[in-house]
Amino acid sequence: MEIIKNKKLYLPDFQFLFDKPILPFLIIAFGVAMRLIQYLANRSLWADEAVLALNIVNRSYLELLQPLDYDQGAPIGFLMVEKLAVQILGNNEYALRLFPLICGVGSLFVFYELAKKWIPKSAIPIGLILFASLGYLVYYSAEVKQYSSDVAIALLLYLLLLPLVQQKLNLGQIIKYSLVGAIAIWFSHPSIFILASIGGSALLINFWHKDLSKVKKLLLIYSVWILSFVMFYFVSLRNLTGNETLTTSWGDGFPGSPFDIIWMLDAFGKFFYKPLGFSKWVDGLAILAFLVGCLSCWLSRKKILFLLLSPLFMTFLASFLHQYPFRSRLVLFLTPFVIFLIAEGGSFILTKSKSRPIKIISIFLIILLLRQPLAKAIDLIEEPLNYSDIKPVLSYIKKHQQPGDILYVYQRGIYQFQYYAEKYGYQEGDYIIGVDDLDKYDGQELSITEMTRYEKDLDKLRGNKRVWLLFSHTHIPAERRFLNYYLNEIGIRIDTFEKPG
């Protein structure tokens, strides 16, 4: 009998997978499918979308240059594209969400192009899987908001303007790069931080190499960007920074003092939960991979690390100056740069692990890191995200409403209702808008004054034989409980129809 000694446990070498040219395109196809599924679900506009949609639909192109109603803010270029889509394709959800979808799909391809330039081949599949499947990146690709286009424009600026860092510049390139940056400012508010990051990096590198001729050309390009920004500020941005309701709503997006490092660390930690979308303990694993990715880049490609981190530094600087909040969806445009470094860290852990136990643990950790976003993305196939499905509720009311019935619309749902009212045959006078809350004055909780205010408003409905009450966006539990309690005191519920939100 032959005895085999020192037989080693076979561990798969994932390099053969990374070498497959079709793999990145399969991942991109998966990302496109996820975004299309969310888009084609054609969910109802929820409150945040409806307020912006009302501005787009009810205003002319020229009127979109003026401060928006309902304390809204969006880049002028984005608003113009949305208005054009509605004019060509009609006033519907598909038209309003088409530009965000195009940006969401296009950003997958731009991400891949940058990944080939910035991170190792073994890191590209990790980065692409995360970028294709992370929930908020998928969701905002079908939302009537500018966050998907912010991501696409941030990536596109890096792709188009990277030659500024090293390439010699001729007159044609100076004009091209000047126009690219100047136009981007009008389509994306955070593009200012991206331009500052790329521009600052190029300037520092060329100063370091003492290429003064290149520095002069760069300053000429930047002067065009600054001129465009100044014009944009006086046309649009000044109105946003002066809007007290907006700045109050941003709340914890700003530090308490210029030296509040604890706030910065906390804000960056929360960034991995939202907008990146890692939950429970997986966000800790993502942070670890990010730090390892930073170390890997520092050891081998310091210039790339500087380019990837500079948008983060610029955005934090703006937050410390109380000019831009560092919170949730407003910093979605930073997600691809952090994902690049997470992928870099994941690749480093996989490829540098030599001992068998460490290799096994590394593979297991990367699987855990990718499993959560993939599982959540696949869940979208069965049940696309739907915050506030008002359309079937309106259909139900319209179908069962009888002559003489009163329709009362709860005040937090008025913008959704106003967007859909005409589509369901409601004209002014066919419904009652509920009394406004006092949140601007007494915060987001239910106060005694608000309770009295709601009681008086609902008391006006007494004496009617049948009243329909449409509730939407009831996101304050205490308020919802009180309204249900009081309505049961003054009337008898004979029917209920509910949908999500």
N, C-alpha and C positions, 0 to 999 in steps of 0.2 A: 504494500500500500504506500502510495506517495503522499507525503505530508507537504502542504504548501505553506511556507512561512512568510511573514511580513506582507500579507495581502492587504492592500490599503482600501479603505472605503472610497468608492468612486463618487466624486462630486461633479455635477454637470458644469461644463465651462460655458457660460452664457455668451461668450464672445461670438460663437457661431450664429447666435440669434441677432446680435448687433450688426453683423456683417451682411444681413439680408437687406438688399436695397429696397425691397417692397415694404418692409416693416413700418417705416415712418409714414408711408402713404396709407397703410391700413389703419394706423392710429388716427391720422388726420381724417380719414373717411368716417371713423367712429365718432370723432368730435363733430364733424359736419352733421351726421345723422342725429346726434343728441340735440343739436341746436335747431335742426329742422323739425324734430318731434315737438319741441317746446313751442316753436313758432306756429306749426300747423294745428296745434291744440286749440288755437284761436280763443283763448280764455277771455273773460270779461276784463276790461280795463279796471284796475283798482284805483283807490283814491289818488295816489301820487301820479299815476299815469293820466288819470282823467283831468286833473287840474292843468297839466301841461297840454294835453290834447285840446282842451277848450280854448286855450290861447292860440294854438296852431290853426284850429278850424275857424275860429271866429274873427281872426285878425287878417289884415292884408299884409303883404310883404313889408311895406313901409311901417305899418303899425307894430310889426315884430321887432323893430329897432327900439321901440319905447319900452319902459319897464313893464314886465309882465304882471298880469293879475294873479291874485291868490298867493302872493309871496313866492313866486316861482323864479328860477334863474336857469338859463341854458345858453350855450354859445350861439351867436347869431348864425354862423354857418350851418350848424346843426338844425336850427329852427327853419332856415330857408330850404334845406333839403327835405325836411319833413313836410313843409307847406307844398312843395313841388310834388311830392309823392301823393299827397291827398288830392291835389288838383288833377293829377293824371289818372290815379287809380281809384279815386272816390274816398269819401269819409268813412273809413272802416279800420278795424284793428290790423288787418294785413298790411294796408298801406302805411299806417303809422309805425309799424314794427319792422318794415322792410329794411330801412337803412341800418338800424341796429343789428339785424340779422346778417346783412352783407358784411358789416364790420366784424361781427363775431366769427363768421366763416373765413373771411380774408385774413384775420389775425392769426389763424392756425398756420397758414402758409408762410406768413412773415416770421412767425415765431420759429418755424423750422429753418428758414434761411439764416436767421441770426444764430440759432443753436449750432449750425454747422460751422459758424465762424468763431464761436465763443467757448463751447464746451466740448469735452472729448466725445468721440463717437459712441462710447459705451454709455454716456450720460444722456444722449439725445432721446432714446426711447422713454427713459424715466421722465424727463422734462415734458415730452409730448403727451404722455399718458396723463400727467397731472394737468397740463394746460387744456387738454381736450375734455377732461371729465370733471374737474372741480366745479361744484354746484353753482356758485355765484357767476362764474364766467359763462356757464351754459345759460343760466336764467336771464342775465342781463342782455344776452343776444336776442331776446324776444321781449324786451321791455321798452316802453315809449319814454326812454331816458337816454342821456348822452354817455352813460358809463361804458357801454360796449365800444362806442367810437373813440372814447378816451384811450382805451387799451390799444385799439388798432392804430391810432395816430401816434401813440408813444412808441410802439414797435416800428412803425413805418419811418418815423423821424430818425431813429437809430440806424435803420437799414440804409436810408438815403443819405444821411449826413455823416456817417462814419469816415468817409474819405477826408473830412475836414481835419481829422486827427493827424494823418501822415501824408496824404497825397498833396503833390504840388498843385496849385490852383491857377487856371487860366481865366480869361475874362468870361467865357461862357459858363464856366463852373461857378464863378462868383455870382453871376446873375441867377443861375439856377438855384444855388443854395440859399441865396437871399430871399427868393420868392417862396421856396418851400417853407422856410421858417415863418415868413411874414403871413402866409396864408393859413398855416396850421394854427396860429394864435386865435383866429376867428372861428375855428371849428372845435377847439378843445381848450378849456381853461387850464388843465394841468400841462398842456404842451409848453407853457412858459417854463416849468421846472425841467422838462426834458431838454429844451433848447439851452437853458442855463447849464445843465449837466454836460451836454455834448460840447457846447461852446467853451465852457470853463476848462474842460479836459483838454480840448485842442489847444487852447491858449497856453495852459501850463506846460504841456508837452513841448510845444514849439518854442516857448521861452527857455525851457530847459536845454533844448538843442541849439539855442541862440540863433534861430532862423527868423531874424527880424523882418525880412521881406514877407514871409508867410504870415507873421503876426499882424502886419499892416493890412494884408488882404482879409484876414479874419475879422479885424476890427471894422473894416468896411462892411462886411456881411452882417456883423452884429448890429451895426448902426441902423441897417434896414429893419432888422427884427425889433429893435427898440422903438423905432418910429412907428411900426405897425402896432406894437403893444400900447404905446401912448394913445394912438387913435382909438384902439379898441377899449382902452380904459375909460376914456371920456364918452364914448358912444354907449358902452354897456356895463363894464365892470364896476364903475363908480357907483352905479345904482344898486348893485348887489352888496358891496361892502357897506353901503349906507343903510341897508335894510335891517332894521333892528330885530324884526321877527325872525329873519333868517339866521342872523348871527347868534340870537338867543337859542334857536333850535340846534345849533351846532354844539352848544354846551361844552361837554367834556372833550371836544376835539382840540382844545387849546390847553397849554400848561398853565399852572397857577402863577409861575414866576419864571424869569429867564434862566434860572438855575435848577429848575425842577427836573432833574435827571430821572427820578423815580417815575414821574409821569411818562417820560419818554420810553423807558424800559417797559412800563405797563402797556402803553399804547402799541408798542411794537409786538409785545407778546399777544395782545388781543388781535393784532393784524392776522395772525396765523389761524385764529378762529373765524374772524370775519374781517375782510372779505375772502381770505383764502379758502375757508370752509372746513378746516380740520377741526374735529370735535373730540371731546373727552381727552384721553391721554395721547392721542395721535398727534395733537399739535406740539406736544413736547418732543416727539420723535422727529417731526418736521423741523423744529427749531434746532435740534441736534444736527440733522443733515445739513441745514443751512450754515451752521457754524463750521462744520467740517468742510463744506464747500468753500467758504471764505478762506480757511486755512490752506486748502488745496490750491486755490487761485493765487494766494499770497506767495506760496512756495515756487510757483512755476510761471504765473502770468499776472503780475501785479497790475499791469495796465488794464486788463480786462476786469479785474476786481474793482478797480477805481471807476471804470465806466458803469459797472452794474450797481455799485453802491451810491454813486453820486445822485441819482434821482431821489433815493431815500433821504440823503442828507439835505438836499434842496427843499424837499417837502417838509421835513422836520424844522428847517430854518424858517420857512414861511409860517409854520404853526407857532413857533416861539415868538414870531413877530405879530401873531394874531391876524394873519392875512389869509390863511387857508387851514381848515380843520383837518387833523389827521384822525379820521375815523371811518369805519365801515366802507360803504360803497364809494365814498368820495376819494378813496385811495385805491380803488380797484385797478387803476392804471399802473400801479407799482407791482402788481402780482407777477407779471412775467419775469421781472428782474430777480425777484426772490425765488421764483420757481427755477430759473437757470442755476442759481447757487444751491438750491436743494438737490437738484439733479446732479450737479457737480459733486456734492457731498455723498450722495448715494453711490455714484460711480466710483468715487475714491474708496469708500468702504468696501465695495465689492471687489475691486481689482487689486487693492493693496493688502487684502487679508491673505496671509500666507498659511497660518496653521489651520488644520482641519476644523477644530471647534469654532474658531473665530469666523471662518468662512461660512459655516452652517448658520451661525447667529446672524451674520451680515445678510445672507440671503433671506432669512426669516424676517428681519427688520424691514428690508426693502419691500417684501411682499405685503407686510402689514401697512407700510406707508401708502402703497398704491391701492390696497384692497378697499379702503373706506371710500375714496372718491369714485372708484369704479363701481362699487356697489350702489352708491347713491345715484350715479348717473344712469345705471341700468334700471333703477326704480322709476326713473322718469318715463321710461318706455310704457310702463303700465299706468302711471299716474303723473302726468306733467304737473308742475307746480301751478297752483291756482289760489291766489290770496283771497279774492272776493268775487264770487261768481254771481253777479247781479242779473245777468241776462235771463236765465230761466226763472228767476223770481219775478221779474217784471212780466214775463210771458204768462206766468201763473195768475198774477193779479189781474192782468188785462183780460184773461180768459174768464175769470170767475167774478169780475166786478159787475155789480148791478146798478141800474140807474138810481141816483141819489146817494150812492156810497161815497164816503169821504176818503181821500188818500193823504195820509200824513207821512212826510219824509223826515226821518231823524237827521239832525243837522250835520252829523259827521259823514253822512252818505250823500249829501246834496250834489257834490261835484260829479260823482258817478251817475247819479240820477239825471242831472242836467245834460250830461253827454248823451245818454241813451233815450231821454224823454221823447224827443221828436220821432225817433226810430220806432217807438212803441205807441205812437199816436197821442202823446200827452202834450197839451198846450198850456201856456200860462193860464192860471185860473182853475185848472183841473186838479190841482194838488196844493197842499199846504206845506211850507218849509218850516221845520221845527226851529225853536229859538236857539240862538248861538250859545255856546258855552262861554265860560269866563277864564279859560286856561291861560290866556295872555296875561291875566292879572293875578290869578291865584294858583298857578301851576297845573299839573296834569291829573291831580286827584279830585275826587268829588267833594266839594265844599258845601257847607250849610246853605250859603247863598245860592249855589247852583241848584241844590235840591228844591229850594223854594221857587226858583226860576222855572225849573222843569214842571213842577206841580201846577203853577199858574198857566203854563202853556198847554199842558194836557187837559186842564180843566175846561178849556175852550171847546173841547171835543164832546163834552157832556151833552146829552139830549139828541145826539145823532143815532139813528137806528143801527147803522153798520159803519164801522171805520176800519180801513186798512192801515196798518202801521208798517212802514218799510224801514228796517234797521240794517245799516251797513257800517263797517269800520268801527264797530263797538269794541274798541281795544282796551277800555278801562273797566275792569271787572266790577268795581264798586258801583259805577254808573249804570252798568248793564243790570245788575241785581236790583238797584233802586227803581229803575224804570219798569222792570217786570213787576215788582211788588206794587208800585202805585197803579199801574194799568189794571192789575187784577183787583185792586180796591175799587176802581171806578167803573169797571166794565166786566163783561164775561167773554172769555176767549172761546170762539167757536171754530176756529181753523188756524193752522200753522203750516207754513211751507218753508223749508230751510235748504240752503246750499252753503258750501264753505265760505266763511267770511260774512 
